[in-house]
């Protein structure tokens, strides 16, 4: 019933707030050495961000890169490469203010795979 009262913008903002909470929780889990749980939270946060803000939004790009980091921590290197490469491509296209961080994550993951660009 309460959801019926919320406007479309309020619902979107509520979902974005949930996404931010999931992101913060995922960071905590990753730092606490729970990468698989962090991955799940990052996936949910990324889905919300893509749905509401779009794929090229700065927050979405950071979440892609962070999801890649959690996958890398678990040894899921192919998936990690997919997400960090996509984040890198989008960050370059959009002149993302955190491009250096995304590229650093890309370099670290590529080092773990033994691949080159």
C-alpha positions as CSV (number, residue, x, y, z in Angstrom):
1,X,0.0,0.0,0.0
2,X,2.8,2.5,0.8
3,X,4.4,1.8,-2.6
4,X,1.2,3.1,-4.2
5,X,1.9,6.5,-2.7
6,X,5.4,6.8,-3.9
7,X,6.0,8.7,-7.2
8,X,8.1,7.1,-10.0
9,X,11.1,9.3,-9.0
10,X,10.8,8.3,-5.3
11,X,10.7,4.6,-6.3
12,X,13.8,5.1,-8.5
13,X,15.6,6.9,-5.7
14,X,14.6,4.2,-3.2
15,X,16.1,1.6,-5.5
16,X,19.2,3.7,-6.0
17,X,19.6,4.0,-2.2
18,X,19.3,0.2,-1.9
19,X,22.0,-0.1,-4.6
20,X,24.3,2.2,-2.7
21,X,23.7,0.1,0.5
22,X,24.5,-3.1,-1.4
23,X,27.6,-1.6,-2.8
24,X,28.8,-0.6,0.7
25,X,28.0,-4.0,2.1
26,X,29.8,-5.7,-0.8
27,X,32.9,-3.6,-0.1
28,X,32.8,-4.7,3.5
29,X,32.4,-8.3,2.6
30,X,35.3,-8.2,0.1
31,X,37.6,-6.6,2.7
32,X,36.4,-9.2,5.2
33,X,37.5,-12.0,2.8
34,X,34.0,-13.1,1.7
35,X,34.4,-12.6,-2.1
36,X,31.5,-14.8,-3.1
37,X,29.1,-13.0,-0.9
38,X,30.5,-9.7,-2.1
39,X,30.0,-10.8,-5.7
40,X,26.3,-11.4,-5.1
41,X,25.9,-7.9,-3.6
42,X,27.8,-6.3,-6.4
43,X,25.7,-8.1,-9.0
44,X,22.5,-6.8,-7.3
45,X,23.9,-3.3,-7.1
46,X,25.0,-3.4,-10.7
47,X,21.6,-4.6,-11.9
48,X,19.9,-1.7,-10.1
49,X,22.4,0.9,-11.4
50,X,22.1,-0.4,-15.0
51,X,18.3,-0.4,-14.8
52,X,17.9,3.1,-13.3
53,X,21.0,5.0,-14.3
54,X,22.1,3.2,-17.5
55,X,25.3,1.4,-18.5
56,X,27.3,4.5,-19.1
57,X,26.7,6.2,-15.8
58,X,29.8,6.6,-13.7
59,X,28.4,4.6,-10.7
60,X,27.5,1.7,-13.0
61,X,31.0,1.6,-14.4
62,X,32.6,1.6,-11.0
63,X,30.3,-1.2,-9.9
64,X,31.3,-3.3,-13.0
65,X,34.9,-2.8,-12.0
66,X,34.3,-3.7,-8.4
67,X,32.3,-6.8,-9.5
68,X,35.3,-7.8,-11.5
69,X,37.6,-7.4,-8.5
70,X,35.3,-9.8,-6.4
71,X,35.4,-12.3,-9.3
72,X,39.2,-12.0,-9.5
73,X,39.5,-12.7,-5.8
74,X,37.6,-16.0,-6.3
75,X,39.7,-17.0,-9.3
76,X,36.9,-16.5,-11.8
77,X,39.3,-14.8,-14.2
78,X,37.3,-15.0,-17.4
79,X,34.3,-13.4,-15.9
80,X,36.5,-10.8,-14.1
81,X,38.1,-10.0,-17.4
82,X,34.8,-9.6,-19.1
83,X,33.5,-7.1,-16.6
84,X,36.7,-5.1,-16.1
85,X,37.2,-4.8,-19.9
86,X,33.7,-3.6,-20.3
87,X,34.1,-1.1,-17.5
88,X,37.4,0.0,-19.1
89,X,35.8,0.5,-22.5
90,X,32.9,2.5,-21.1
91,X,35.2,4.6,-18.8
92,X,37.3,5.6,-21.8
93,X,34.2,6.4,-23.9
94,X,32.7,8.5,-21.2
95,X,35.9,10.1,-19.9
96,X,35.1,8.7,-16.5
97,X,36.7,10.6,-13.6
98,X,37.9,7.3,-12.1
99,X,39.4,5.9,-15.3
100,X,42.7,5.5,-13.6
101,X,41.2,3.2,-11.0
102,X,39.4,1.1,-13.6
103,X,42.6,0.7,-15.6
104,X,44.5,-0.3,-12.4
105,X,41.9,-3.0,-11.8
106,X,42.2,-4.1,-15.4
107,X,46.0,-4.3,-15.1
108,X,45.8,-6.4,-11.9
109,X,43.3,-8.8,-13.4
110,X,45.3,-9.2,-16.6
111,X,48.4,-9.9,-14.5
112,X,46.5,-12.7,-12.7
113,X,45.5,-14.2,-16.0
114,X,48.9,-13.8,-17.6
115,X,47.2,-12.2,-20.6
116,X,48.1,-9.0,-22.4
117,X,45.8,-6.4,-24.0
